[in-house]
Amino acid sequence: MSSGPVAESWCYTQIKVVKFSYMWTINNFSFCREEMGEVIKSSTFSSGANDKLKWCLRVNPKGLDEESKDYLSLYLLLVSCPKAEVRAKFKFSILNAKGEETKAM
């Protein structure tokens, strides 16, 4: 018995991953007088030269509410995006005045 040719098919899909870093410096942060719930926002930035995704950082130096008043709250905000859904994996690092990474709780 002879068997005919076996049809084989396959597909390869590559997801575009964009890696970048953004450094936001807040001069004299230790003198910050914002009250609980008050916000400091970074300028808007993108994750690439031609990227249409726009982001900004937001910090609440004295926390967002009574429960977090003794903590700094830091957020990554998606400002504008032409897509319905975006997935982002990110890491925040807070540097001291010497440029050393501080240990977060």
Gaussian input, Z-matrix of N, CA and C with variables (Angstrom, degrees):
# hf/3-21g

backbone

0 1
 N
 C     1     B1
 C     2     B2     1     A1
 N     3     B3     2     A2     1     D1
 C     4     B4     3     A3     2     D2
 C     5     B5     4     A4     3     D3
 N     6     B6     5     A5     4     D4
 C     7     B7     6     A6     5     D5
 C     8     B8     7     A7     6     D6
 N     9     B9     8     A8     7     D7
 C    10    B10     9     A9     8     D8
 C    11    B11    10    A10     9     D9
 N    12    B12    11    A11    10    D10
 C    13    B13    12    A12    11    D11
 C    14    B14    13    A13    12    D12
 N    15    B15    14    A14    13    D13
 C    16    B16    15    A15    14    D14
 C    17    B17    16    A16    15    D15
 N    18    B18    17    A17    16    D16
 C    19    B19    18    A18    17    D17
 C    20    B20    19    A19    18    D18
 N    21    B21    20    A20    19    D19
 C    22    B22    21    A21    20    D20
 C    23    B23    22    A22    21    D21
 N    24    B24    23    A23    22    D22
 C    25    B25    24    A24    23    D23
 C    26    B26    25    A25    24    D24
 N    27    B27    26    A26    25    D25
 C    28    B28    27    A27    26    D26
 C    29    B29    28    A28    27    D27
 N    30    B30    29    A29    28    D28
 C    31    B31    30    A30    29    D29
 C    32    B32    31    A31    30    D30
 N    33    B33    32    A32    31    D31
 C    34    B34    33    A33    32    D32
 C    35    B35    34    A34    33    D33
 N    36    B36    35    A35    34    D34
 C    37    B37    36    A36    35    D35
 C    38    B38    37    A37    36    D36
 N    39    B39    38    A38    37    D37
 C    40    B40    39    A39    38    D38
 C    41    B41    40    A40    39    D39
 N    42    B42    41    A41    40    D40
 C    43    B43    42    A42    41    D41
 C    44    B44    43    A43    42    D42
 N    45    B45    44    A44    43    D43
 C    46    B46    45    A45    44    D44
 C    47    B47    46    A46    45    D45
 N    48    B48    47    A47    46    D46
 C    49    B49    48    A48    47    D47
 C    50    B50    49    A49    48    D48
 N    51    B51    50    A50    49    D49
 C    52    B52    51    A51    50    D50
 C    53    B53    52    A52    51    D51
 N    54    B54    53    A53    52    D52
 C    55    B55    54    A54    53    D53
 C    56    B56    55    A55    54    D54
 N    57    B57    56    A56    55    D55
 C    58    B58    57    A57    56    D56
 C    59    B59    58    A58    57    D57
 N    60    B60    59    A59    58    D58
 C    61    B61    60    A60    59    D59
 C    62    B62    61    A61    60    D60
 N    63    B63    62    A62    61    D61
 C    64    B64    63    A63    62    D62
 C    65    B65    64    A64    63    D63
 N    66    B66    65    A65    64    D64
 C    67    B67    66    A66    65    D65
 C    68    B68    67    A67    66    D66
 N    69    B69    68    A68    67    D67
 C    70    B70    69    A69    68    D68
 C    71    B71    70    A70    69    D69
 N    72    B72    71    A71    70    D70
 C    73    B73    72    A72    71    D71
 C    74    B74    73    A73    72    D72
 N    75    B75    74    A74    73    D73
 C    76    B76    75    A75    74    D74
 C    77    B77    76    A76    75    D75
 N    78    B78    77    A77    76    D76
 C    79    B79    78    A78    77    D77
 C    80    B80    79    A79    78    D78
 N    81    B81    80    A80    79    D79
 C    82    B82    81    A81    80    D80
 C    83    B83    82    A82    81    D81
 N    84    B84    83    A83    82    D82
 C    85    B85    84    A84    83    D83
 C    86    B86    85    A85    84    D84
 N    87    B87    86    A86    85    D85
 C    88    B88    87    A87    86    D86
 C    89    B89    88    A88    87    D87
 N    90    B90    89    A89    88    D88
 C    91    B91    90    A90    89    D89
 C    92    B92    91    A91    90    D90
 N    93    B93    92    A92    91    D91
 C    94    B94    93    A93    92    D92
 C    95    B95    94    A94    93    D93
 N    96    B96    95    A95    94    D94
 C    97    B97    96    A96    95    D95
 C    98    B98    97    A97    96    D96
 N    99    B99    98    A98    97    D97
 C   100   B100    99    A99    98    D98
 C   101   B101   100   A100    99    D99
 N   102   B102   101   A101   100   D100
 C   103   B103   102   A102   101   D101
 C   104   B104   103   A103   102   D102
 N   105   B105   104   A104   103   D103
 C   106   B106   105   A105   104   D104
 C   107   B107   106   A106   105   D105
 N   108   B108   107   A107   106   D106
 C   109   B109   108   A108   107   D107
 C   110   B110   109   A109   108   D108
 N   111   B111   110   A110   109   D109
 C   112   B112   111   A111   110   D110
 C   113   B113   112   A112   111   D111
 N   114   B114   113   A113   112   D112
 C   115   B115   114   A114   113   D113
 C   116   B116   115   A115   114   D114
 N   117   B117   116   A116   115   D115
 C   118   B118   117   A117   116   D116
 C   119   B119   118   A118   117   D117
 N   120   B120   119   A119   118   D118
 C   121   B121   120   A120   119   D119
 C   122   B122   121   A121   120   D120
 N   123   B123   122   A122   121   D121
 C   124   B124   123   A123   122   D122
 C   125   B125   124   A124   123   D123
 N   126   B126   125   A125   124   D124
 C   127   B127   126   A126   125   D125
 C   128   B128   127   A127   126   D126
 N   129   B129   128   A128   127   D127
 C   130   B130   129   A129   128   D128
 C   131   B131   130   A130   129   D129
 N   132   B132   131   A131   130   D130
 C   133   B133   132   A132   131   D131
 C   134   B134   133   A133   132   D132
 N   135   B135   134   A134   133   D133
 C   136   B136   135   A135   134   D134
 C   137   B137   136   A136   135   D135
 N   138   B138   137   A137   136   D136
 C   139   B139   138   A138   137   D137
 C   140   B140   139   A139   138   D138
 N   141   B141   140   A140   139   D139
 C   142   B142   141   A141   140   D140
 C   143   B143   142   A142   141   D141
 N   144   B144   143   A143   142   D142
 C   145   B145   144   A144   143   D143
 C   146   B146   145   A145   144   D144
 N   147   B147   146   A146   145   D145
 C   148   B148   147   A147   146   D146
 C   149   B149   148   A148   147   D147
 N   150   B150   149   A149   148   D148
 C   151   B151   150   A150   149   D149
 C   152   B152   151   A151   150   D150
 N   153   B153   152   A152   151   D151
 C   154   B154   153   A153   152   D152
 C   155   B155   154   A154   153   D153
 N   156   B156   155   A155   154   D154
 C   157   B157   156   A156   155   D155
 C   158   B158   157   A157   156   D156
 N   159   B159   158   A158   157   D157
 C   160   B160   159   A159   158   D158
 C   161   B161   160   A160   159   D159
 N   162   B162   161   A161   160   D160
 C   163   B163   162   A162   161   D161
 C   164   B164   163   A163   162   D162
 N   165   B165   164   A164   163   D163
 C   166   B166   165   A165   164   D164
 C   167   B167   166   A166   165   D165
 N   168   B168   167   A167   166   D166
 C   169   B169   168   A168   167   D167
 C   170   B170   169   A169   168   D168
 N   171   B171   170   A170   169   D169
 C   172   B172   171   A171   170   D170
 C   173   B173   172   A172   171   D171
 N   174   B174   173   A173   172   D172
 C   175   B175   174   A174   173   D173
 C   176   B176   175   A175   174   D174
 N   177   B177   176   A176   175   D175
 C   178   B178   177   A177   176   D176
 C   179   B179   178   A178   177   D177
 N   180   B180   179   A179   178   D178
 C   181   B181   180   A180   179   D179
 C   182   B182   181   A181   180   D180
 N   183   B183   182   A182   181   D181
 C   184   B184   183   A183   182   D182
 C   185   B185   184   A184   183   D183
 N   186   B186   185   A185   184   D184
 C   187   B187   186   A186   185   D185
 C   188   B188   187   A187   186   D186
 N   189   B189   188   A188   187   D187
 C   190   B190   189   A189   188   D188
 C   191   B191   190   A190   189   D189
 N   192   B192   191   A191   190   D190
 C   193   B193   192   A192   191   D191
 C   194   B194   193   A193   192   D192
 N   195   B195   194   A194   193   D193
 C   196   B196   195   A195   194   D194
 C   197   B197   196   A196   195   D195
 N   198   B198   197   A197   196   D196
 C   199   B199   198   A198   197   D197
 C   200   B200   199   A199   198   D198
 N   201   B201   200   A200   199   D199
 C   202   B202   201   A201   200   D200
 C   203   B203   202   A202   201   D201
 N   204   B204   203   A203   202   D202
 C   205   B205   204   A204   203   D203
 C   206   B206   205   A205   204   D204
 N   207   B207   206   A206   205   D205
 C   208   B208   207   A207   206   D206
 C   209   B209   208   A208   207   D207
 N   210   B210   209   A209   208   D208
 C   211   B211   210   A210   209   D209
 C   212   B212   211   A211   210   D210
 N   213   B213   212   A212   211   D211
 C   214   B214   213   A213   212   D212
 C   215   B215   214   A214   213   D213
 N   216   B216   215   A215   214   D214
 C   217   B217   216   A216   215   D215
 C   218   B218   217   A217   216   D216
 N   219   B219   218   A218   217   D217
 C   220   B220   219   A219   218   D218
 C   221   B221   220   A220   219   D219
 N   222   B222   221   A221   220   D220
 C   223   B223   222   A222   221   D221
 C   224   B224   223   A223   222   D222
 N   225   B225   224   A224   223   D223
 C   226   B226   225   A225   224   D224
 C   227   B227   226   A226   225   D225
 N   228   B228   227   A227   226   D226
 C   229   B229   228   A228   227   D227
 C   230   B230   229   A229   228   D228
 N   231   B231   230   A230   229   D229
 C   232   B232   231   A231   230   D230
 C   233   B233   232   A232   231   D231
 N   234   B234   233   A233   232   D232
 C   235   B235   234   A234   233   D233
 C   236   B236   235   A235   234   D234
 N   237   B237   236   A236   235   D235
 C   238   B238   237   A237   236   D236
 C   239   B239   238   A238   237   D237
 N   240   B240   239   A239   238   D238
 C   241   B241   240   A240   239   D239
 C   242   B242   241   A241   240   D240
 N   243   B243   242   A242   241   D241
 C   244   B244   243   A243   242   D242
 C   245   B245   244   A244   243   D243
 N   246   B246   245   A245   244   D244
 C   247   B247   246   A246   245   D245
 C   248   B248   247   A247   246   D246
 N   249   B249   248   A248   247   D247
 C   250   B250   249   A249   248   D248
 C   251   B251   250   A250   249   D249
 N   252   B252   251   A251   250   D250
 C   253   B253   252   A252   251   D251
 C   254   B254   253   A253   252   D252
 N   255   B255   254   A254   253   D253
 C   256   B256   255   A255   254   D254
 C   257   B257   256   A256   255   D255
 N   258   B258   257   A257   256   D256
 C   259   B259   258   A258   257   D257
 C   260   B260   259   A259   258   D258
 N   261   B261   260   A260   259   D259
 C   262   B262   261   A261   260   D260
 C   263   B263   262   A262   261   D261
 N   264   B264   263   A263   262   D262
 C   265   B265   264   A264   263   D263
 C   266   B266   265   A265   264   D264
 N   267   B267   266   A266   265   D265
 C   268   B268   267   A267   266   D266
 C   269   B269   268   A268   267   D267
 N   270   B270   269   A269   268   D268
 C   271   B271   270   A270   269   D269
 C   272   B272   271   A271   270   D270
 N   273   B273   272   A272   271   D271
 C   274   B274   273   A273   272   D272
 C   275   B275   274   A274   273   D273
 N   276   B276   275   A275   274   D274
 C   277   B277   276   A276   275   D275
 C   278   B278   277   A277   276   D276
 N   279   B279   278   A278   277   D277
 C   280   B280   279   A279   278   D278
 C   281   B281   280   A280   279   D279
 N   282   B282   281   A281   280   D280
 C   283   B283   282   A282   281   D281
 C   284   B284   283   A283   282   D282
 N   285   B285   284   A284   283   D283
 C   286   B286   285   A285   284   D284
 C   287   B287   286   A286   285   D285
 N   288   B288   287   A287   286   D286
 C   289   B289   288   A288   287   D287
 C   290   B290   289   A289   288   D288
 N   291   B291   290   A290   289   D289
 C   292   B292   291   A291   290   D290
 C   293   B293   292   A292   291   D291
 N   294   B294   293   A293   292   D292
 C   295   B295   294   A294   293   D293
 C   296   B296   295   A295   294   D294
 N   297   B297   296   A296   295   D295
 C   298   B298   297   A297   296   D296
 C   299   B299   298   A298   297   D297
 N   300   B300   299   A299   298   D298
 C   301   B301   300   A300   299   D299
 C   302   B302   301   A301   300   D300
 N   303   B303   302   A302   301   D301
 C   304   B304   303   A303   302   D302
 C   305   B305   304   A304   303   D303
 N   306   B306   305   A305   304   D304
 C   307   B307   306   A306   305   D305
 C   308   B308   307   A307   306   D306
 N   309   B309   308   A308   307   D307
 C   310   B310   309   A309   308   D308
 C   311   B311   310   A310   309   D309
 N   312   B312   311   A311   310   D310
 C   313   B313   312   A312   311   D311
 C   314   B314   313   A313   312   D312

   B1=1.4363
   B2=1.5069
   B3=1.2541
   B4=1.4534
   B5=1.5219
   B6=1.2921
   B7=1.4685
   B8=1.5233
   B9=1.3065
   B10=1.4601
   B11=1.5236
   B12=1.2897
   B13=1.4698
   B14=1.5340
   B15=1.3105
   B16=1.4591
   B17=1.5237
   B18=1.2897
   B19=1.4680
   B20=1.5226
   B21=1.3026
   B22=1.4588
   B23=1.5156
   B24=1.2797
   B25=1.4611
   B26=1.5209
   B27=1.2843
   B28=1.4475
   B29=1.5236
   B30=1.2890
   B31=1.4577
   B32=1.5239
   B33=1.2920
   B34=1.4572
   B35=1.5213
   B36=1.3041
   B37=1.4581
   B38=1.5142
   B39=1.3012
   B40=1.4552
   B41=1.5193
   B42=1.2980
   B43=1.4517
   B44=1.5257
   B45=1.3152
   B46=1.4612
   B47=1.5279
   B48=1.3126
   B49=1.4573
   B50=1.5207
   B51=1.3133
   B52=1.4642
   B53=1.5225
   B54=1.3232
   B55=1.4620
   B56=1.5207
   B57=1.3240
   B58=1.4578
   B59=1.5221
   B60=1.3042
   B61=1.4623
   B62=1.5224
   B63=1.2987
   B64=1.4568
   B65=1.5144
   B66=1.3249
   B67=1.4540
   B68=1.5215
   B69=1.3038
   B70=1.4619
   B71=1.5185
   B72=1.3135
   B73=1.4530
   B74=1.5199
   B75=1.3103
   B76=1.4643
   B77=1.5235
   B78=1.3271
   B79=1.4634
   B80=1.5247
   B81=1.3256
   B82=1.4683
   B83=1.5330
   B84=1.3129
   B85=1.4635
   B86=1.5260
   B87=1.3227
   B88=1.4716
   B89=1.5267
   B90=1.3367
   B91=1.4618
   B92=1.5304
   B93=1.2974
   B94=1.4630
   B95=1.5257
   B96=1.3311
   B97=1.4624
   B98=1.5276
   B99=1.3133
   B100=1.4528
   B101=1.5269
   B102=1.3030
   B103=1.4603
   B104=1.5255
   B105=1.3191
   B106=1.4558
   B107=1.5295
   B108=1.3295
   B109=1.4566
   B110=1.5143
   B111=1.3349
   B112=1.4635
   B113=1.5200
   B114=1.3261
   B115=1.4630
   B116=1.5198
   B117=1.3250
   B118=1.4672
   B119=1.5240
   B120=1.3435
   B121=1.4695
   B122=1.5167
   B123=1.3211
   B124=1.4655
   B125=1.5226
   B126=1.3107
   B127=1.4600
   B128=1.5316
   B129=1.3171
   B130=1.4621
   B131=1.5235
   B132=1.3198
   B133=1.4637
   B134=1.5188
   B135=1.3339
   B136=1.4618
   B137=1.5182
   B138=1.3180
   B139=1.4582
   B140=1.5213
   B141=1.3167
   B142=1.4542
   B143=1.5138
   B144=1.3151
   B145=1.4613
   B146=1.5251
   B147=1.3242
   B148=1.4627
   B149=1.5251
   B150=1.2927
   B151=1.4605
   B152=1.5252
   B153=1.3125
   B154=1.4614
   B155=1.5270
   B156=1.3161
   B157=1.4583
   B158=1.5202
   B159=1.3141
   B160=1.4632
   B161=1.5262
   B162=1.3096
   B163=1.4518
   B164=1.5251
   B165=1.3157
   B166=1.4625
   B167=1.5235
   B168=1.3157
   B169=1.4571
   B170=1.5230
   B171=1.3139
   B172=1.4622
   B173=1.5142
   B174=1.3088
   B175=1.4589
   B176=1.5296
   B177=1.3149
   B178=1.4589
   B179=1.5314
   B180=1.3426
   B181=1.4703
   B182=1.5262
   B183=1.3145
   B184=1.4701
   B185=1.5240
   B186=1.3186
   B187=1.4565
   B188=1.5153
   B189=1.3087
   B190=1.4613
   B191=1.5278
   B192=1.3283
   B193=1.4611
   B194=1.5275
   B195=1.3234
   B196=1.4624
   B197=1.5312
   B198=1.3090
   B199=1.4642
   B200=1.5274
   B201=1.3321
   B202=1.4746
   B203=1.5282
   B204=1.3328
   B205=1.4691
   B206=1.5286
   B207=1.3119
   B208=1.4653
   B209=1.5231
   B210=1.3322
   B211=1.4588
   B212=1.5177
   B213=1.3063
   B214=1.4548
   B215=1.5249
   B216=1.3299
   B217=1.4696
   B218=1.5181
   B219=1.3333
   B220=1.4613
   B221=1.5209
   B222=1.3468
   B223=1.4608
   B224=1.5209
   B225=1.3164
   B226=1.4596
   B227=1.5200
   B228=1.3433
   B229=1.4634
   B230=1.5177
   B231=1.3148
   B232=1.4606
   B233=1.5243
   B234=1.3352
   B235=1.4660
   B236=1.5174
   B237=1.3279
   B238=1.4664
   B239=1.5190
   B240=1.3477
   B241=1.4518
   B242=1.5211
   B243=1.3410
   B244=1.4583
   B245=1.5362
   B246=1.3163
   B247=1.4659
   B248=1.5282
   B249=1.3207
   B250=1.4641
   B251=1.5286
   B252=1.3339
   B253=1.4586
   B254=1.5159
   B255=1.3209
   B256=1.4634
   B257=1.5186
   B258=1.3123
   B259=1.4601
   B260=1.5157
   B261=1.3142
   B262=1.4582
   B263=1.5206
   B264=1.3032
   B265=1.4542
   B266=1.5187
   B267=1.3151
   B268=1.4560
   B269=1.5224
   B270=1.3140
   B271=1.4625
   B272=1.5173
   B273=1.3123
   B274=1.4553
   B275=1.5206
   B276=1.3153
   B277=1.4579
   B278=1.5144
   B279=1.3103
   B280=1.4577
   B281=1.5151
   B282=1.3276
   B283=1.4571
   B284=1.5212
   B285=1.3231
   B286=1.4572
   B287=1.5295
   B288=1.3253
   B289=1.4669
   B290=1.5260
   B291=1.3297
   B292=1.4682
   B293=1.5257
   B294=1.3289
   B295=1.4593
   B296=1.5123
   B297=1.3320
   B298=1.4629
   B299=1.5294
   B300=1.3229
   B301=1.4593
   B302=1.5213
   B303=1.3183
   B304=1.4609
   B305=1.5190
   B306=1.2988
   B307=1.4656
   B308=1.5221
   B309=1.3198
   B310=1.4654
   B311=1.5168
   B312=1.3130
   B313=1.4665
   B314=1.4991
   A1=110.54
   A2=113.20
   A3=119.61
   A4=108.59
   A5=114.64
   A6=117.25
   A7=108.26
   A8=115.49
   A9=120.80
   A10=111.13
   A11=116.12
   A12=119.87
   A13=110.77
   A14=114.37
   A15=121.24
   A16=108.03
   A17=115.08
   A18=119.32
   A19=108.90
   A20=115.80
   A21=121.03
   A22=107.83
   A23=114.95
   A24=118.81
   A25=108.52
   A26=115.41
   A27=120.67
   A28=108.72
   A29=114.98
   A30=120.80
   A31=108.64
   A32=116.15
   A33=122.23
   A34=107.40
   A35=116.61
   A36=121.48
   A37=108.53
   A38=116.29
   A39=120.36
   A40=108.58
   A41=115.74
   A42=122.03
   A43=108.02
   A44=116.16
   A45=120.69
   A46=109.33
   A47=115.59
   A48=122.14
   A49=107.62
   A50=116.18
   A51=121.36
   A52=107.38
   A53=116.00
   A54=120.89
   A55=108.27
   A56=116.09
   A57=119.92
   A58=108.96
   A59=115.68
   A60=120.32
   A61=108.38
   A62=115.30
   A63=122.15
   A64=106.90
   A65=117.13
   A66=120.13
   A67=108.86
   A68=115.44
   A69=122.95
   A70=107.14
   A71=116.85
   A72=121.78
   A73=109.22
   A74=116.61
   A75=122.27
   A76=105.85
   A77=115.89
   A78=120.25
   A79=111.04
   A80=115.90
   A81=123.24
   A82=112.63
   A83=116.63
   A84=120.60
   A85=112.17
   A86=117.31
   A87=119.93
   A88=112.12
   A89=117.50
   A90=121.24
   A91=112.13
   A92=116.99
   A93=122.82
   A94=110.11
   A95=116.59
   A96=121.68
   A97=113.28
   A98=117.69
   A99=120.08
   A100=110.16
   A101=115.47
   A102=121.86
   A103=109.63
   A104=115.74
   A105=121.17
   A106=109.35
   A107=116.15
   A108=121.86
   A109=114.75
   A110=118.38
   A111=120.39
   A112=109.92
   A113=115.91
   A114=122.80
   A115=111.80
   A116=115.62
   A117=123.27
   A118=105.08
   A119=117.19
   A120=121.06
   A121=110.26
   A122=115.19
   A123=121.21
   A124=108.98
   A125=115.37
   A126=119.00
   A127=107.92
   A128=116.19
   A129=121.47
   A130=109.28
   A131=116.87
   A132=121.41
   A133=109.30
   A134=115.76
   A135=120.85
   A136=108.77
   A137=115.36
   A138=120.26
   A139=112.98
   A140=117.53
   A141=121.84
   A142=110.67
   A143=116.77
   A144=121.37
   A145=112.69
   A146=118.65
   A147=121.91
   A148=112.22
   A149=116.77
   A150=120.63
   A151=110.93
   A152=116.30
   A153=121.52
   A154=112.03
   A155=117.06
   A156=120.20
   A157=108.52
   A158=116.69
   A159=121.72
   A160=108.61
   A161=115.28
   A162=122.68
   A163=110.41
   A164=116.77
   A165=122.00
   A166=107.60
   A167=115.32
   A168=121.68
   A169=108.15
   A170=115.71
   A171=121.10
   A172=107.89
   A173=116.08
   A174=120.60
   A175=109.02
   A176=114.54
   A177=122.18
   A178=105.01
   A179=118.07
   A180=120.25
   A181=114.19
   A182=117.51
   A183=121.10
   A184=111.85
   A185=116.46
   A186=120.25
   A187=112.19
   A188=114.44
   A189=121.54
   A190=112.27
   A191=116.39
   A192=120.82
   A193=109.12
   A194=116.54
   A195=122.09
   A196=111.91
   A197=116.67
   A198=121.59
   A199=112.53
   A200=117.18
   A201=120.83
   A202=112.67
   A203=117.82
   A204=121.18
   A205=114.08
   A206=118.12
   A207=121.36
   A208=112.73
   A209=116.39
   A210=121.62
   A211=110.71
   A212=115.51
   A213=122.18
   A214=107.53
   A215=117.06
   A216=121.44
   A217=108.24
   A218=117.70
   A219=122.96
   A220=109.13
   A221=116.38
   A222=121.77
   A223=111.12
   A224=116.19
   A225=123.78
   A226=106.33
   A227=117.00
   A228=121.64
   A229=110.55
   A230=117.22
   A231=122.81
   A232=106.69
   A233=116.81
   A234=122.64
   A235=111.40
   A236=117.27
   A237=120.09
   A238=109.79
   A239=114.37
   A240=120.73
   A241=109.26
   A242=117.98
   A243=119.77
   A244=113.24
   A245=117.26
   A246=121.18
   A247=110.57
   A248=115.13
   A249=120.20
   A250=111.46
   A251=116.73
   A252=120.39
   A253=109.91
   A254=115.74
   A255=122.20
   A256=107.41
   A257=115.57
   A258=120.43
   A259=107.87
   A260=115.61
   A261=120.26
   A262=109.44
   A263=115.07
   A264=121.88
   A265=104.75
   A266=117.55
   A267=119.20
   A268=111.17
   A269=114.49
   A270=122.06
   A271=107.33
   A272=116.59
   A273=121.51
   A274=108.45
   A275=116.30
   A276=121.99
   A277=106.86
   A278=116.41
   A279=120.99
   A280=106.80
   A281=115.45
   A282=121.62
   A283=109.67
   A284=116.26
   A285=119.68
   A286=109.66
   A287=117.45
   A288=122.00
   A289=112.47
   A290=117.53
   A291=121.35
   A292=112.22
   A293=117.59
   A294=121.34
   A295=113.59
   A296=116.80
   A297=121.57
   A298=109.64
   A299=115.66
   A300=120.32
   A301=109.84
   A302=115.99
   A303=120.43
   A304=109.20
   A305=116.00
   A306=120.36
   A307=108.56
   A308=115.52
   A309=120.99
   A310=109.51
   A311=116.25
   A312=121.31
   A313=109.74
   D1=136.03
   D2=-179.86
   D3=-108.38
   D4=129.96
   D5=176.22
   D6=-98.61
   D7=146.34
   D8=-178.74
   D9=-76.44
   D10=176.42
   D11=179.72
   D12=-62.29
   D13=143.78
   D14=179.41
   D15=-94.50
   D16=125.33
   D17=178.61
   D18=-78.54
   D19=128.06
   D20=176.53
   D21=-120.47
   D22=141.96
   D23=175.32
   D24=-144.13
   D25=155.72
   D26=178.43
   D27=-157.26
   D28=168.50
   D29=-177.68
   D30=-143.15
   D31=147.24
   D32=177.25
   D33=-130.62
   D34=123.38
   D35=178.40
   D36=-125.90
   D37=132.02
   D38=177.75
   D39=-116.40
   D40=129.06
   D41=178.38
   D42=-90.83
   D43=132.16
   D44=179.85
   D45=-75.27
   D46=125.48
   D47=177.18
   D48=-116.94
   D49=125.87
   D50=179.60
   D51=-110.40
   D52=122.83
   D53=176.95
   D54=-109.98
   D55=136.36
   D56=177.30
   D57=-158.41
   D58=166.87
   D59=174.36
   D60=-130.42
   D61=154.38
   D62=-179.24
   D63=-138.94
   D64=127.14
   D65=178.67
   D66=-110.36
   D67=124.82
   D68=178.41
   D69=-113.75
   D70=118.10
   D71=179.75
   D72=-103.59
   D73=127.88
   D74=174.67
   D75=-113.22
   D76=102.90
   D77=-179.16
   D78=-66.42
   D79=141.78
   D80=177.33
   D81=57.10
   D82=37.73
   D83=-177.00
   D84=-58.99
   D85=-32.71
   D86=-178.55
   D87=-64.84
   D88=-17.26
   D89=177.75
   D90=-95.53
   D91=9.35
   D92=-177.68
   D93=-59.60
   D94=129.90
   D95=-177.78
   D96=-111.14
   D97=11.27
   D98=-180.00
   D99=-59.42
   D100=146.27
   D101=177.91
   D102=-89.97
   D103=170.06
   D104=177.43
   D105=-54.30
   D106=132.24
   D107=178.95
   D108=88.10
   D109=-15.40
   D110=178.67
   D111=-77.27
   D112=152.48
   D113=-168.31
   D114=-121.45
   D115=142.88
   D116=165.75
   D117=-117.14
   D118=129.42
   D119=-179.21
   D120=-116.32
   D121=144.05
   D122=174.48
   D123=-78.10
   D124=171.88
   D125=170.32
   D126=-71.43
   D127=163.17
   D128=178.68
   D129=-76.69
   D130=139.83
   D131=179.20
   D132=-139.15
   D133=162.53
   D134=176.65
   D135=-118.14
   D136=165.80
   D137=-176.08
   D138=-95.64
   D139=15.13
   D140=177.41
   D141=-179.08
   D142=164.56
   D143=-175.73
   D144=-58.77
   D145=-41.57
   D146=-178.67
   D147=-110.41
   D148=17.96
   D149=-175.17
   D150=-77.88
   D151=134.20
   D152=179.21
   D153=-90.46
   D154=-3.31
   D155=176.23
   D156=-81.34
   D157=127.18
   D158=179.39
   D159=-116.29
   D160=135.15
   D161=-175.69
   D162=-127.59
   D163=164.90
   D164=165.96
   D165=-152.40
   D166=162.73
   D167=176.44
   D168=-106.71
   D169=147.66
   D170=177.33
   D171=-132.98
   D172=134.27
   D173=177.97
   D174=-126.78
   D175=137.44
   D176=170.71
   D177=-109.84
   D178=99.19
   D179=-174.41
   D180=-59.38
   D181=-31.31
   D182=-179.00
   D183=-110.36
   D184=24.82
   D185=179.68
   D186=84.24
   D187=171.70
   D188=-175.88
   D189=-91.14
   D190=-33.40
   D191=-176.12
   D192=-149.94
   D193=-176.29
   D194=-177.46
   D195=-56.48
   D196=-38.40
   D197=-178.43
   D198=-66.06
   D199=-30.27
   D200=-176.55
   D201=-112.35
   D202=18.88
   D203=-173.84
   D204=-62.85
   D205=-22.57
   D206=-179.83
   D207=-95.36
   D208=9.98
   D209=-177.01
   D210=-128.23
   D211=152.58
   D212=172.69
   D213=-86.36
   D214=132.58
   D215=176.83
   D216=-108.44
   D217=129.27
   D218=-177.39
   D219=-128.75
   D220=131.87
   D221=-175.27
   D222=-131.74
   D223=146.56
   D224=168.72
   D225=-102.86
   D226=122.02
   D227=-177.66
   D228=-113.17
   D229=133.58
   D230=173.17
   D231=-86.23
   D232=113.15
   D233=-174.47
   D234=-85.29
   D235=-46.62
   D236=177.80
   D237=-148.12
   D238=147.27
   D239=-175.58
   D240=-160.59
   D241=129.46
   D242=178.51
   D243=-79.67
   D244=-8.35
   D245=-176.98
   D246=-97.59
   D247=157.62
   D248=178.89
   D249=-73.92
   D250=-30.40
   D251=-176.39
   D252=-143.14
   D253=139.02
   D254=177.07
   D255=-134.57
   D256=136.67
   D257=174.99
   D258=-110.43
   D259=135.99
   D260=-179.30
   D261=-137.30
   D262=137.82
   D263=172.58
   D264=-116.06
   D265=126.65
   D266=-174.94
   D267=-141.37
   D268=161.13
   D269=178.65
   D270=-136.40
   D271=130.01
   D272=174.80
   D273=-97.76
   D274=139.61
   D275=170.42
   D276=-129.56
   D277=134.95
   D278=177.25
   D279=-110.07
   D280=125.50
   D281=-177.81
   D282=-104.43
   D283=144.22
   D284=175.61
   D285=-83.73
   D286=-175.82
   D287=-176.57
   D288=-62.01
   D289=-22.72
   D290=178.76
   D291=-88.33
   D292=-0.07
   D293=-179.30
   D294=83.29
   D295=13.81
   D296=-179.81
   D297=-93.40
   D298=140.68
   D299=178.80
   D300=-69.40
   D301=131.01
   D302=178.76
   D303=-88.81
   D304=158.32
   D305=179.41
   D306=-89.86
   D307=124.55
   D308=178.56
   D309=-92.01
   D310=155.96
   D311=178.12
   D312=-89.89

